[in-house]
Amino acid sequence: MLTDGSQSRGEGCLPQKGEDGAAYLKAVLDSVQEAVLVHDGATGCILDVNDRMCEMYGHSREEVLGRSAEWLSLGEAPYSEAEAREWQRKARVEGPQTFEWRARHADGRLFWVEVSVRHALIGGAERFVVVVRDIDGRMLAEDEREKLHSQWLQFAKMESIGQLAGGVAHDFNNTLGVILGHAEMALQKTPAGDPRREDLEQIRRAAEHSAAVTRQLFTFARQQVHNPKVVGLNEAVEGALAILRRFIRENIELDFRAGKGLWPVKVDPAQIEQVLASLCANSRDAIRGTGKIVIETTNITVCPGQAGKRPGDYVRLAVRDNGCGMERETLDRLFEPFFTTKAPGQGTGLGLSAVYGIIRQNDGFIEVESTPGRGASFDIYFPRWAGSVDEAAIREKGELPKGNGETILLAEDDASVLRLAGKILTQLGYRVLEVTDPESALALAAGNGVIDLLVADAVMPGGGGRELAARIRRLRPEIRVLYMSGYRPDSIGMETLPEPAAFMQKPFTREELARQVRAALE
C-alpha cells in the first residue's frame, strides 16, 4: 500500500546511486529486438551498435565501428553511401525517416531491412540514431505473391489468346479444306504434261502448308491431343522443315542430316514439329549474326549401366547450334515453367517446359550440353518401335477405296465444305444426302430407306453432331457415325467417342475422306 508520494515514483525501478549509467543504457539497447546504430553526423561513420546489430549482420562490434553505411549495404544505387547520406539529410531537415533498404550480411548474402533514421544532438554533437528491422521474410513473401500474380496474368492472357487462335484456326481449316479438295479434284481431271498441273500442284502444296500452320495455332491454343503414330523420324522432320525455315533468319543456315536406315518410332508427328520449332527458335535467339543450326537423326543403342539412360534401342533427334551457349545456372533451370533468360515481353518461358513434357509423353528422354560461347546441343531419344512396321503412318499410295452404292447422310453447315465433300463422295461411288442443319438431317433420316453412315460436322448451329447422332440412333440404332470438325476433338469434348463412331480433322484431303469413310463403314 502506498503511504507517501515518494513511494509512488517507483524508486526501486530507477537506476540506483553509483550504478554505471553507460552500462545500464547498453544493457537496455542490447535487449532490443531491432538493430541499433549510432552514426556521426559529420562523417557518417558508425560510432556505436548494439548486440542485435552484430547478430543481424554477422559482424563483431570491432569490425563495424568506424565503417560507413555503404559497407553494410548493397553498395549500388539506390542502396549506396550517397543515398544513405541523403536519408540523413532528410532526417535533419524534415524529421524522422523510415524506408526499405538492401543490406549485406558478413557472408555476402543480401537481405531486406526496414530502416528508421532520427537526427539528434547527444552531448552537444550531431548524431543519427538508426533502428534496423529485418523484413527479408516479409519481402520474399511479397515477391512470391507478385510472381504468382504475374503468372496468373500470363495464364489468363495466354488462355484468351489461345481461344482466339483456336477459333481462327477452325474457320481457316474450313476454307483450306475447300481449296485443297477442289485442287485435288482438278488434278484428277488434268492429264500429265498439262502445264496447268504445276499451278494446281502449287495450290495444293500451299494449302497443305497452311494446314500445318493451323496445327501450330492449335498447339499454341493447347487444343492439340496426343495422337501417336508409327513413323519414320526423317519424314516427320522433313515435314517440319518448311515451317522452321519461315522463322529462322536468312543469315542462319539450317542443315538437316538424315540418318540412314532409321528404326521406326511411335510419336505424334505434330508434336515433333512443336519440339523442333521450340528448339530452333531458341537456337536462333542464341546466335549473334551469322550462324548454323544442325538437325541430325541417328540410330543409337544405350547399353546397361550408362548413367541416367534407360538401356535399349533409340532413334536420336539432335538439334545443335553455334550460338552464345548457356551457363550451368541456366542449364539447371532450363525446363522449369516460366523460366526464361529473355527480356520481358520476348518470351513466356513455356517453350522448353512443353518440349520436356512432349518428350516424356512419347516415352523418350532428353540430354542437354552447353558451354558459354560454344553453342548448345539438345539430344532427344525416342524408343525404337518394336511392333509391326506395317503399322507405320507412312501411308501406301494406291487405289482409293471406293463405295458400293452405300447411302451417306452428310450434315455440314458450311455450304462450300458440304458441296465439296458431297462431290468427292459421289465420285467415289456413294449415294449422298446433303443437309446444312440438324433438323433437315432428322427429316431425311426419318423419310429415307437404308442410311449406312452419318457424316456430321461436330459443331453446328441448332445442335452439334453428337446430339444429332443420338437423335438419329433412336430411329436407326444400327447407323455408323463419322464426325468431322475444324476444331481439335478435345476442345469440343470429343476426345473419346463410343463405338461405332470416328473423328476426322479438317482440313481433309480427298484420300483422307475416302479412307475415313470406308473405315467407318467397315
Backbone torsions as a table, in degrees:
resi	resn	phi	psi	omega
1	MET	NA	133.7	179.1
2	LEU	-72.7	131.1	-177.9
3	THR	-112.2	-21.5	176.4
4	ASP	-151.0	170.3	-175.7
5	GLY	-63.7	-33.3	-176.2
6	SER	-64.1	-37.2	-179.7
7	GLN	-68.6	-25.2	-178.0
8	SER	-67.7	-17.0	179.3
9	ARG	-78.6	-6.1	-179.5
10	GLY	65.6	58.3	-174.1
11	GLU	-58.9	-30.8	-178.8
12	GLY	-69.0	-15.6	-178.0
13	CYS	-90.4	-8.0	-177.9
14	LEU	-94.9	156.3	175.4
15	PRO	-57.9	137.3	-178.4
16	GLN	-83.1	155.9	179.8
17	LYS	-57.8	131.5	179.4
18	GLY	92.1	-12.3	179.4
19	GLU	-71.5	138.6	-178.4
20	ASP	-68.5	112.7	-177.8
21	GLY	-65.6	-37.7	179.7
22	ALA	-64.5	-42.4	178.9
23	ALA	-64.8	-39.0	179.4
24	TYR	-62.0	-46.4	-179.1
25	LEU	-65.0	-40.0	178.9
26	LYS	-63.3	-40.2	178.9
27	ALA	-62.7	-38.7	178.2
28	VAL	-64.5	-49.1	-177.9
29	LEU	-63.4	-37.8	-179.1
30	ASP	-69.8	-19.3	178.9
31	SER	-85.5	-9.5	-179.3
32	VAL	-73.1	142.1	-177.7
33	GLN	-76.5	-16.2	179.0
34	GLU	-100.2	155.7	175.8
35	ALA	-75.1	139.0	178.9
36	VAL	-124.7	129.5	177.5
37	LEU	-129.3	143.7	175.0
38	VAL	-116.1	122.6	-178.6
39	HIS	-107.0	146.6	172.2
40	ASP	-72.8	132.1	-176.1
41	GLY	-66.7	-30.9	-176.2
42	ALA	-82.1	-43.2	-174.0
43	THR	-103.6	-20.2	-175.9
44	GLY	81.3	-0.7	-178.6
45	CYS	-71.9	152.1	-179.8
46	ILE	-79.7	126.0	-178.6
47	LEU	-101.2	-28.9	-176.8
48	ASP	-159.7	151.8	177.6
49	VAL	-143.8	162.9	173.3
50	ASN	-101.4	175.7	-177.0
51	ASP	-64.6	-35.4	-178.8
52	ARG	-62.5	-34.4	177.6
53	MET	-62.4	-44.7	-180.0
54	CYS	-62.5	-39.5	178.7
55	GLU	-66.5	-43.0	-176.5
56	MET	-66.8	-40.2	-174.9
57	TYR	-96.9	-11.8	177.9
58	GLY	78.3	20.1	179.8
59	HIS	-115.7	154.1	171.0
60	SER	-78.8	163.9	179.7
61	ARG	-61.2	-38.7	-177.8
62	GLU	-65.9	-33.3	179.2
63	GLU	-69.5	-29.7	-172.4
64	VAL	-86.1	-39.6	-173.3
65	LEU	-59.1	132.7	-179.7
66	GLY	88.8	-7.0	179.6
67	ARG	-83.5	166.5	175.8
68	SER	-97.5	170.7	178.5
69	ALA	-63.0	-32.6	-177.0
70	GLU	-62.9	-32.2	-179.0
71	TRP	-62.1	-26.6	-179.8
72	LEU	-101.1	10.8	-172.8
73	SER	-124.0	176.2	176.1
74	LEU	-57.0	-34.7	177.2
75	GLY	84.5	4.7	177.2
76	GLU	-125.5	149.5	178.2
77	ALA	-56.9	137.7	4.3
78	PRO	-95.4	31.9	-178.7
79	TYR	-125.5	51.1	-178.0
80	SER	-120.6	179.5	-179.7
81	GLU	-59.9	-37.4	-179.6
82	ALA	-61.0	-43.4	179.8
83	GLU	-69.8	-36.2	178.5
84	ALA	-62.2	-42.7	178.6
85	ARG	-65.7	-33.6	177.6
86	GLU	-65.9	-38.7	177.0
87	TRP	-65.5	-36.7	176.8
88	GLN	-65.3	-39.8	177.6
89	ARG	-61.2	-43.4	179.2
90	LYS	-63.1	-39.5	179.4
91	ALA	-64.1	-36.9	178.8
92	ARG	-67.9	-40.5	-172.7
93	VAL	-90.5	-42.5	-171.1
94	GLU	-103.1	-15.6	-176.2
95	GLY	110.3	-175.9	-174.8
96	PRO	-53.8	139.9	-178.7
97	GLN	-121.6	142.3	176.1
98	THR	-130.7	133.2	-176.5
99	PHE	-157.5	167.2	177.8
100	GLU	-97.0	145.5	-170.5
101	TRP	-143.2	147.5	177.7
102	ARG	-97.1	108.2	-175.5
103	ALA	-99.9	162.0	-179.0
104	ARG	-121.5	126.5	177.1
105	HIS	-80.5	163.4	179.5
106	ALA	-59.7	-28.9	179.9
107	ASP	-84.7	4.8	178.8
108	GLY	93.7	-10.4	-179.2
109	ARG	-69.5	137.3	176.0
110	LEU	-93.6	143.0	177.7
111	PHE	-148.3	158.8	-176.7
112	TRP	-90.9	138.9	175.6
113	VAL	-134.7	157.1	171.2
114	GLU	-105.7	125.9	-173.0
115	VAL	-113.8	130.9	172.6
116	SER	-116.5	126.4	-177.7
117	VAL	-118.2	129.9	178.1
118	ARG	-128.8	133.8	177.3
119	HIS	-84.8	140.0	-178.7
120	ALA	-152.2	155.0	170.3
121	LEU	-106.5	116.0	-177.4
122	ILE	-121.2	115.2	-178.0
123	GLY	63.1	29.8	179.7
124	GLY	82.3	-0.6	-179.5
125	ALA	-108.7	146.8	179.9
126	GLU	-76.7	127.7	-179.8
127	ARG	-134.2	158.1	170.3
128	PHE	-121.7	120.7	177.9
129	VAL	-96.1	121.3	-174.5
130	VAL	-115.6	126.6	176.2
131	VAL	-112.6	126.2	-173.9
132	VAL	-119.0	130.4	177.8
133	ARG	-118.2	131.4	178.8
134	ASP	-75.5	116.4	179.9
135	ILE	-121.3	22.1	-175.1
136	ASP	-59.4	-43.4	179.5
137	GLY	-60.3	-42.9	180.0
138	ARG	-65.1	-43.1	-179.1
139	MET	-65.4	-39.4	178.2
140	LEU	-63.6	-39.9	177.9
141	ALA	-64.1	-40.4	178.2
142	GLU	-66.6	-39.5	177.3
143	ASP	-62.0	-41.8	-180.0
144	GLU	-64.7	-41.9	177.4
145	ARG	-62.4	-40.9	179.1
146	GLU	-65.0	-39.3	178.5
147	LYS	-64.6	-44.4	178.6
148	LEU	-63.6	-38.9	178.5
149	HIS	-64.6	-41.9	178.6
150	SER	-63.6	-40.0	178.2
151	GLN	-64.9	-40.2	178.3
152	TRP	-62.4	-43.0	178.0
153	LEU	-62.3	-39.2	178.9
154	GLN	-65.6	-42.1	176.8
155	PHE	-59.0	-46.7	-178.4
156	ALA	-61.8	-42.7	179.4
157	LYS	-64.3	-46.1	-179.4
158	MET	-63.8	-36.1	-179.8
159	GLU	-65.1	-44.8	-178.7
160	SER	-68.2	-41.7	177.4
161	ILE	-65.6	-38.2	179.0
162	GLY	-62.7	-41.5	177.2
163	GLN	-62.4	-41.2	177.6
164	LEU	-62.9	-45.4	-179.1
165	ALA	-62.4	-40.7	179.0
166	GLY	-63.9	-40.2	178.1
167	GLY	-66.4	-41.7	177.7
168	VAL	-62.5	-44.2	-178.8
169	ALA	-62.1	-38.3	179.6
170	HIS	-62.3	-50.3	-179.4
171	ASP	-64.0	-39.3	179.7
172	PHE	-64.0	-37.5	-178.6
173	ASN	-62.7	-39.8	177.7
174	ASN	-60.0	-45.8	179.9
175	THR	-64.5	-43.0	179.4
176	LEU	-62.3	-37.6	179.4
177	GLY	-60.7	-41.0	179.1
178	VAL	-65.7	-46.2	179.7
179	ILE	-61.1	-47.7	-176.9
180	LEU	-64.5	-44.0	-178.0
181	GLY	-64.7	-45.9	-179.2
182	HIS	-68.4	-34.8	176.2
183	ALA	-63.0	-41.1	179.4
184	GLU	-66.9	-40.8	178.7
185	MET	-66.5	-37.8	177.2
186	ALA	-65.5	-36.6	177.7
187	LEU	-65.0	-35.1	178.6
188	GLN	-62.1	-30.8	-176.7
189	LYS	-93.7	-4.9	-175.4
190	THR	-103.1	117.3	-176.1
191	PRO	-69.3	156.6	176.2
192	ALA	-59.5	141.1	-178.3
193	GLY	92.1	-16.0	176.7
194	ASP	-68.0	127.5	-178.4
195	PRO	-61.4	-19.1	179.7
196	ARG	-74.9	-17.3	-179.1
197	ARG	-60.9	-41.7	-178.6
198	GLU	-62.3	-39.5	177.1
199	ASP	-63.1	-42.8	-180.0
200	LEU	-67.1	-38.1	177.6
201	GLU	-62.9	-39.3	177.9
202	GLN	-63.2	-40.2	177.8
203	ILE	-63.6	-45.2	-179.3
204	ARG	-62.5	-45.3	-179.4
205	ARG	-64.3	-38.9	178.6
206	ALA	-63.9	-38.8	178.7
207	ALA	-67.0	-41.3	178.4
208	GLU	-65.1	-39.3	176.9
209	HIS	-63.2	-42.7	178.7
210	SER	-64.6	-34.6	176.5
211	ALA	-63.5	-36.4	176.3
212	ALA	-64.7	-35.3	177.5
213	VAL	-64.8	-40.8	179.2
214	THR	-66.0	-31.7	175.8
215	ARG	-63.5	-36.1	175.9
216	GLN	-65.9	-37.7	177.1
217	LEU	-62.5	-41.5	177.5
218	PHE	-63.1	-39.1	177.3
219	THR	-61.6	-46.4	178.3
220	PHE	-60.5	-39.1	-178.8
221	ALA	-78.0	-0.1	-178.5
222	ARG	57.1	38.2	177.3
223	GLN	-110.9	20.6	178.2
224	GLN	-93.0	155.8	175.8
225	VAL	-117.3	160.0	177.1
226	HIS	-80.6	111.9	-174.6
227	ASN	-126.7	73.0	-174.9
228	PRO	-70.3	144.3	177.0
229	LYS	-138.1	154.8	175.3
230	VAL	-80.7	115.2	-173.3
231	VAL	-135.5	165.2	165.7
232	GLY	-88.2	125.5	-174.0
233	LEU	-63.3	-32.2	177.6
234	ASN	-59.7	-43.2	-179.7
235	GLU	-65.0	-38.6	179.2
236	ALA	-64.6	-39.6	179.0
237	VAL	-68.4	-44.4	-179.6
238	GLU	-59.7	-34.8	178.0
239	GLY	-66.5	-22.2	-178.7
240	ALA	-94.6	-14.0	-172.4
241	LEU	-60.6	-40.3	-178.7
242	ALA	-61.9	-39.0	178.6
243	ILE	-68.1	-42.0	-178.2
244	LEU	-62.5	-40.4	-177.8
245	ARG	-68.3	-17.3	179.7
246	ARG	-66.4	-35.7	-173.4
247	PHE	-113.6	3.9	174.6
248	ILE	-93.3	132.8	-175.6
249	ARG	-61.6	154.4	-177.2
250	GLU	-65.2	-23.6	-179.4
251	ASN	-87.9	11.0	175.3
252	ILE	-116.2	123.2	179.3
253	GLU	-83.5	132.0	175.8
254	LEU	-108.4	114.9	-173.6
255	ASP	-117.6	115.6	177.1
256	PHE	-101.4	120.3	179.6
257	ARG	-111.1	96.8	-174.3
258	ALA	-81.1	127.0	177.6
259	GLY	-71.7	152.7	-179.8
260	LYS	-90.5	142.0	174.2
261	GLY	60.2	40.4	-178.3
262	LEU	-64.8	142.4	172.6
263	TRP	-70.7	151.8	175.5
264	PRO	-70.9	152.7	175.9
265	VAL	-132.2	156.6	177.4
266	LYS	-107.9	103.0	-177.3
267	VAL	-141.0	169.3	173.5
268	ASP	-91.3	112.0	-177.7
269	PRO	-56.8	-36.1	179.4
270	ALA	-64.8	-34.8	178.8
271	GLN	-73.9	-29.1	173.7
272	ILE	-61.8	-42.0	176.2
273	GLU	-58.7	-43.3	-178.6
274	GLN	-64.9	-42.1	178.9
275	VAL	-61.4	-48.8	-178.9
276	LEU	-64.4	-38.5	179.7
277	ALA	-62.7	-43.5	-179.4
278	SER	-67.0	-44.7	-177.7
279	LEU	-68.0	-41.4	-179.5
280	CYS	-70.2	-33.4	175.9
281	ALA	-65.0	-39.8	176.7
282	ASN	-64.3	-42.2	178.9
283	SER	-64.0	-42.7	178.2
284	ARG	-56.7	-46.1	-177.6
285	ASP	-69.8	-21.8	-179.3
286	ALA	-85.3	-11.7	-176.8
287	ILE	-94.8	124.7	176.9
288	ARG	-97.6	117.2	-178.3
289	GLY	77.3	-137.2	-179.8
290	THR	-79.0	155.5	-179.6
291	GLY	-174.7	-170.0	-175.0
292	LYS	-146.5	138.1	172.4
293	ILE	-119.5	127.2	-179.5
294	VAL	-113.1	128.0	171.9
295	ILE	-110.6	127.8	-173.3
296	GLU	-137.1	140.7	176.6
297	THR	-122.5	137.9	179.1
298	THR	-151.1	153.5	168.2
299	ASN	-81.0	144.6	178.2
300	ILE	-151.4	141.4	176.6
301	THR	-111.1	125.0	178.5
302	VAL	-94.9	120.6	-178.5
303	CYS	-84.3	153.8	176.6
304	PRO	-58.1	142.1	177.4
305	GLY	96.9	-11.0	177.3
306	GLN	-73.2	124.1	-170.7
307	ALA	-58.2	130.3	172.7
308	GLY	74.4	6.7	-177.5
309	LYS	-123.8	138.4	173.9
310	ARG	-79.2	129.2	179.3
311	PRO	-64.3	149.5	179.0
312	GLY	145.1	-178.0	178.9
313	ASP	-94.0	135.2	-177.7
314	TYR	-136.5	157.8	165.1
315	VAL	-107.7	122.6	-175.6
316	ARG	-96.9	130.3	173.8
317	LEU	-109.6	114.3	-176.0
318	ALA	-112.2	138.4	173.7
319	VAL	-125.6	118.2	-176.4
320	ARG	-126.9	148.7	177.3
321	ASP	-141.0	165.1	176.6
322	ASN	-111.4	41.2	-179.6
323	GLY	-81.2	-158.0	-173.0
324	CYS	-76.5	-13.0	178.7
325	GLY	76.3	-179.7	-175.9
326	MET	-136.2	149.2	174.7
327	GLU	-84.1	166.0	-178.0
328	ARG	-58.6	-38.7	-179.3
329	GLU	-60.9	-38.5	178.3
330	THR	-70.9	-43.0	179.9
331	LEU	-59.0	-38.6	-177.5
332	ASP	-65.6	-24.0	-176.3
333	ARG	-114.7	12.6	-167.6
334	LEU	-57.9	-37.0	-173.7
335	PHE	-101.8	11.5	177.0
336	GLU	-72.6	134.7	174.8
337	PRO	-60.0	137.1	177.4
338	PHE	73.7	0.3	175.6
339	PHE	-81.7	126.6	177.9
340	THR	-150.6	146.7	174.8
341	THR	-98.6	2.5	-178.6
342	LYS	-82.6	160.8	179.8
343	ALA	-67.4	155.6	178.0
344	PRO	-53.1	134.8	179.6
345	GLY	88.1	-6.9	-177.9
346	GLN	-107.9	-1.2	178.5
347	GLY	-170.8	146.3	-178.6
348	THR	-93.0	-18.3	-174.7
349	GLY	77.2	16.7	-178.5
350	LEU	-104.7	-19.2	-172.1
351	GLY	-59.7	-52.6	-175.9
352	LEU	-75.4	-28.6	174.6
353	SER	-66.8	-35.2	175.4
354	ALA	-67.7	-38.7	176.6
355	VAL	-58.7	-46.4	180.0
356	TYR	-60.8	-43.7	-180.0
357	GLY	-63.4	-41.3	179.7
358	ILE	-63.8	-44.0	-178.9
359	ILE	-63.1	-42.6	177.1
360	ARG	-64.2	-39.3	-179.4
361	GLN	-63.4	-30.2	179.0
362	ASN	-96.0	19.6	174.0
363	ASP	64.8	26.8	178.6
364	GLY	-108.1	-173.4	173.7
365	PHE	-146.5	165.7	-173.4
366	ILE	-132.9	144.1	173.9
367	GLU	-124.8	141.8	-179.2
368	VAL	-128.4	133.3	173.8
369	GLU	-130.0	137.0	179.0
370	SER	-161.7	147.1	175.7
371	THR	-135.3	135.9	178.8
372	PRO	-52.4	128.2	179.2
373	GLY	83.8	-2.1	-175.4
374	ARG	-128.5	21.9	173.6
375	GLY	80.0	-171.4	-177.6
376	ALA	-141.9	153.5	179.6
377	SER	-135.8	124.2	176.1
378	PHE	-112.6	119.1	178.5
379	ASP	-113.0	118.1	-177.9
380	ILE	-111.0	131.9	-176.9
381	TYR	-114.0	118.9	174.9
382	PHE	-108.4	131.6	-177.4
383	PRO	-64.7	143.7	177.1
384	ARG	-63.7	135.2	178.3
385	TRP	-75.9	126.0	-174.8
386	ALA	-96.2	-5.9	-178.7
387	GLY	-82.0	-164.9	-178.4
388	SER	-72.4	135.5	177.9
389	VAL	-67.8	-20.2	179.1
390	ASP	-62.4	-18.9	179.6
391	GLU	-82.1	-0.1	-177.4
392	ALA	-59.7	147.0	-178.5
393	ALA	-80.0	-0.5	173.8
394	ILE	-74.0	99.0	-167.9
395	ARG	-75.7	145.8	176.7
396	GLU	-74.8	131.1	176.4
397	LYS	-89.4	128.4	-179.8
398	GLY	-174.2	-155.3	-177.9
399	GLU	-64.9	131.4	177.6
400	LEU	-71.8	141.4	175.9
401	PRO	-64.8	132.3	-176.4
402	LYS	-104.9	165.8	175.4
403	GLY	-90.4	163.9	178.0
404	ASN	-121.7	41.2	179.4
405	GLY	82.5	10.2	178.6
406	GLU	-63.9	150.7	-179.0
407	THR	-96.0	128.1	179.5
408	ILE	-118.4	126.9	173.6
409	LEU	-93.1	113.2	-173.7
410	LEU	-107.3	113.5	-177.9
411	ALA	-114.8	113.3	-176.5
412	GLU	-151.2	124.6	-176.0
413	ASP	-79.5	-18.2	176.6
414	ASP	-85.6	113.5	-172.7
415	ALA	-61.1	-37.3	-178.5
416	SER	-66.9	-43.4	177.8
417	VAL	-66.0	-39.1	-179.8
418	LEU	-60.8	-48.2	-178.6
419	ARG	-64.1	-41.9	-179.2
420	LEU	-63.1	-52.7	-178.3
421	ALA	-61.6	-40.1	178.6
422	GLY	-62.6	-40.6	-179.6
423	LYS	-66.2	-43.8	179.5
424	ILE	-62.4	-45.7	-177.1
425	LEU	-67.2	-36.6	177.6
426	THR	-64.3	-43.7	178.3
427	GLN	-62.8	-28.8	-179.7
428	LEU	-81.7	-3.7	174.9
429	GLY	102.8	19.5	178.3
430	TYR	-104.1	155.3	169.8
431	ARG	-92.9	121.2	-170.9
432	VAL	-115.1	129.8	172.5
433	LEU	-107.4	114.7	-173.5
434	GLU	-102.6	131.1	176.5
435	VAL	-139.4	156.8	-177.5
436	THR	-110.6	-0.5	-178.5
437	ASP	-151.5	159.0	-176.7
438	PRO	-62.0	-38.1	-177.6
439	GLU	-64.6	-40.9	177.1
440	SER	-64.8	-36.7	178.2
441	ALA	-63.9	-41.7	178.2
442	LEU	-63.1	-40.8	-179.9
443	ALA	-63.7	-43.1	178.0
444	LEU	-66.1	-38.6	-180.0
445	ALA	-64.1	-35.0	-179.1
446	ALA	-77.7	-29.6	-171.7
447	GLY	-100.8	-4.9	-178.3
448	ASN	-106.4	169.5	178.0
449	GLY	-75.6	-128.5	-177.8
450	VAL	-69.4	131.9	170.2
451	ILE	-123.1	116.8	-172.9
452	ASP	-83.8	-31.6	-172.6
453	LEU	-150.4	135.6	170.7
454	LEU	-101.3	120.9	172.9
455	VAL	-109.8	111.0	-170.7
456	ALA	-129.9	139.4	171.0
457	ASP	-64.2	134.5	-176.3
458	ALA	-68.7	-26.9	-177.9
459	VAL	-127.4	114.6	179.0
460	MET	-138.7	151.8	173.0
461	PRO	-61.3	137.8	179.3
462	GLY	85.7	7.1	178.1
463	GLY	132.6	140.6	-178.1
464	GLY	-85.0	176.8	-178.3
465	GLY	-61.8	-35.2	-178.7
466	ARG	-66.8	-42.7	177.6
467	GLU	-63.9	-40.5	178.6
468	LEU	-62.6	-45.0	-179.8
469	ALA	-61.2	-40.9	179.8
470	ALA	-62.4	-40.5	-179.3
471	ARG	-70.8	-39.1	179.5
472	ILE	-68.8	-33.7	-178.5
473	ARG	-67.6	-21.4	173.6
474	ARG	-65.9	-30.9	177.2
475	LEU	-88.3	-35.1	-174.7
476	ARG	-135.7	82.5	-175.0
477	PRO	-60.4	-23.0	-174.4
478	GLU	-86.2	-6.8	-172.0
479	ILE	-67.1	141.8	175.6
480	ARG	-97.9	157.5	-171.8
481	VAL	-133.2	137.0	170.8
482	LEU	-125.6	112.6	177.5
483	TYR	-86.8	151.5	174.7
484	MET	-141.2	149.7	-179.7
485	SER	-164.2	151.7	170.4
486	GLY	-82.3	-11.1	173.2
487	TYR	-88.5	155.8	172.3
488	ARG	-71.5	146.7	-174.0
489	PRO	-60.6	-36.9	-177.4
490	ASP	-71.1	-21.6	-179.8
491	SER	-79.3	-12.9	179.6
492	ILE	-122.5	21.3	175.0
493	GLY	72.4	27.3	-177.4
494	MET	-121.7	27.9	179.9
495	GLU	-69.1	-24.1	173.6
496	THR	-125.8	136.3	-176.5
497	LEU	-129.6	138.2	175.9
498	PRO	-73.2	148.2	175.4
499	GLU	-73.9	151.8	-5.7
500	PRO	-92.4	103.8	179.6
501	ALA	-150.8	154.8	179.5
502	ALA	-144.6	169.4	-177.7
503	PHE	-129.4	138.9	179.0
504	MET	-127.0	127.9	-178.4
505	GLN	-84.3	133.6	170.7
506	LYS	-85.0	152.0	-5.6
507	PRO	-78.1	145.7	180.0
508	PHE	-114.1	152.0	175.8
509	THR	-87.8	170.1	176.6
510	ARG	-59.6	-41.2	179.8
511	GLU	-64.9	-43.9	-179.6
512	GLU	-63.0	-41.9	179.0
513	LEU	-63.4	-43.2	-179.6
514	ALA	-61.0	-46.2	-176.9
515	ARG	-71.7	-39.2	-179.3
516	GLN	-65.3	-43.2	180.0
517	VAL	-64.9	-44.1	-179.6
518	ARG	-63.3	-42.2	179.8
519	ALA	-64.2	-39.4	179.5
520	ALA	-64.9	-37.9	179.8
521	LEU	-71.9	-31.9	-174.6
522	GLU	-95.3	NA	NA
